[in-house]
Amino acid sequence: MNLLLADEVREAMAHGRPVVALESTLLAHGLPRPQNLSTGLELEEEVRASGAVPATIAVLDGRPHIGLDKAELERVAGDPALRKLGHRDLAPAMATGVSGATTVSATAFLASRAGIRVFATGGLGGVHRGWTQVQDESADLRLLARTRITVVCAGVKSILDVPATLQRLETLGVPVLGYGTQTFPGFYLSSSGEPLDWTVHDPRSVAEAMRAQDGLSDTGEALIVAQPVPEDEQLDPELHERVLAEALDACERDGVTGQAVTPYLLDHLVRHTDGKALAANLAAVRGNARLAARIAAVWTATAHT
């Protein structure tokens, strides 16, 4: 695959310095303009301040870019025609010269192909509510089951079926570590209430789990590090439950189905919480970028010990 590495990323990897992958869908499709560009620049600075090099990933004119310069970030944040690309969309996009922002599945795949081991995002996709009727499941899960990358996240999007998603990850053999928590984070919320089997408290423990994973298996599954948004920055749980119930009713009333469900529900939550859901999302992503950088720094520092 012909990957175009930014100079900063190429130099860091050539000299064994830590690199953290960042997705571009948050910038292109998840945030309002111009806040999306300022957030993209801020997340990259969070990674740098925590000791690593950021590699925001996108496909521009059919070329997968591993790391973007400021002009390319501005293009991703400012072009309303930019497509949303999952892993399955990469080949058609490359063949036709299309530009698009990468979702979790596409970012994880391209980062892994580039040799990047740590990826920071907000919330993962998962099993949708009502799966027994519609069998709707995010492509993130199967991709993570066969991609050796460590993903720092705030759990899965709270509009999903969290218990079913955790069960699916177990079936797929994808380990989940709670970072400083014994319950799975709830994306906008510090906790989903679902218990976790494993908890770690520092980046070195994560790096040790990564190394043990490499020694045990060559099947290529990811490692999920689930870090909760701080309690003082989470969305109020009662407000979350009320607005989510209203969003689910509206979704059914409006006949929204398939891939349109997730953006519809997330948009409803942002609009009907006076931006508090968006603030919690951004707090989670910032924290995940910082933690991912710290993990990547320990990973590279101990790579040959």
Secondary structure, 3 states (H helix, E strand, C coil): CCCEECHHHHHHHHCCCCEEEECCHHHHHHCCCCHHHHHHHHHHHHHHHCCCEEEEEEEECCEEEECCCHHHHHHHHHCCCCEEECHHHHHHHHHHCCCEEECHHHHHHHHHHHCCCEEECCCECCECCCHHHHCCECHHHHHHCCCCCEEEECEECCCCCHHHHHHHHHHHCCCEEEECCCECCECCECCCCCECCCEECCHHHHHHHHHHHHHHCCCCCCEEEECCCCHHHCCCHHHHHHHHHHHHHHHHHCCCCHHHHHHHHHHHHHHCCCCHHHHHHHHHHHHHHHHHHHHHHHHHHCCCC
